[in-house]
């Protein structure tokens, strides 16, 4: 009896191990019903390839914490190709090509961006120096210190709009890059 | 001496005889001039005058904006009647222009002639900039920034471009025949501004009169010309031997690197017209306010070369050449290969206007409907930039920007050779011209993405480091407490 139990336990263990091992190598389905290959090494190269196609705005509109996290999720089949509004339909199409999926346009639920990219602009006299925008900026494009005025380095700004919401005095607006030297009044363009 | 021929190119009918039969004419001063603020390559100039102000001939009316830009001078004396958007021959969209109405006087602004030997080279470059000098070959690149760029090379070889390879144009030919001494004087000034070691003058072998005139002027030693040795090079007449990169290859035997400039290999090209204009500015204090324009084609009564005040209307220039002689099919600014068709003759002559072709239907090469590419490869044999137009054609149709970049679309000089030889009549050059802005935008987007990516990754790494340091500190404190 005991021997039989032991033998059965050993057999179950073996089977389980074999199953896990085979699971690492063979295909399985992701949550969208697509086949993916789970292989760590291939994963890394694929993430890099996907990341190359993304616009690197780091805007989090895709619901992930940046372009590389989105690329990682895509490589693992945990995200869909139509989640990047700044990349637009062209990027979605190229992602579909790379990943062997059917192309589809960007889902509008992830947001709509303008064809001409905007940059953040700080109304400097209104800034109270709270550093909240500095912490929010994913590419370190805002300079300043606690209780000192902040400003945006326009050439480094990706237009992700992540700094707009945290500002407690609403002194950050999105503007056209060639209008950032103008005062606040006039043709200020607000975030979409 | 005959130089080795460049890659590809075409032997075209020159059609230059028509305009070189008569001597150089001087046009009468117009009653109104229209001077676009952006008639040079680079950023448009900023006006220095206001509407209603009186200006003198040669007075600066707009100053350069940014590094690549040029001064603009009033070409006649009179009153500024408007500063507004006007249609121009060199842009698709209306461009900002200063309009001056003549008051009939010949009053000129005083510009003192300069003693070149007492200025150092950089100051000389700045003085040349103040004369509003731009390349008069047609590309209108500001002369002074080009000189300063050339000074960065170790040893500079100045190449004067008198090739004038494009059909119909003969303004440089006429200039070399009639004002060879001015060109040599300009060459000596440019050599000094560049600290150039060598100077070559390139002329195509279909201009024997110009070659003789230049050689004669060189042997008649002029006291204020100290050019060590200008060697006059005669090259075979192959279009586009006068293209900047092709010229450098012909003279030096070196190839301008892809995406680079001739100054990268120590060569600087200036048009002979630019050299003559520089001489006139330095020695007589006359800024760039007039240029020689070739007026030719079967549609004009007296085809000739005529020196015109900048801003004169094209209709006026054609009227001074005897007017139209038939039902004109097309009016081109520039030659038949790279010229631009004009919508009307109510446009001003600009610094880039080297030639006006008034074409009757018989002057034009008939163009059939576009047919599919048969991959004959004629285009790549003709391409002087050694590109593969047939491949570029596919990629341009597919909007495949990375592939276009890889195949060197931005090295295309838009000479039109591939168009000319294509048996399927595909408008290749037009396709490439249209695809270039998209590719440039793609490149700058790529550069911006790389920058954002490195900054994002650096920030991520910094945040991770700070977090691990905080954890380590916490663990240490727990240990000391516990």
Interface residues (C-beta under 8 A of the other chain):
Chain A: X51 X54 X55 X56 X57 X58 X66 X67 X68 X138 X139 X140 X141 X156 X158
Chain B: X445 X448 X449 X450 X451 X452 X453 X455 X456 X457 X458 X459 X460
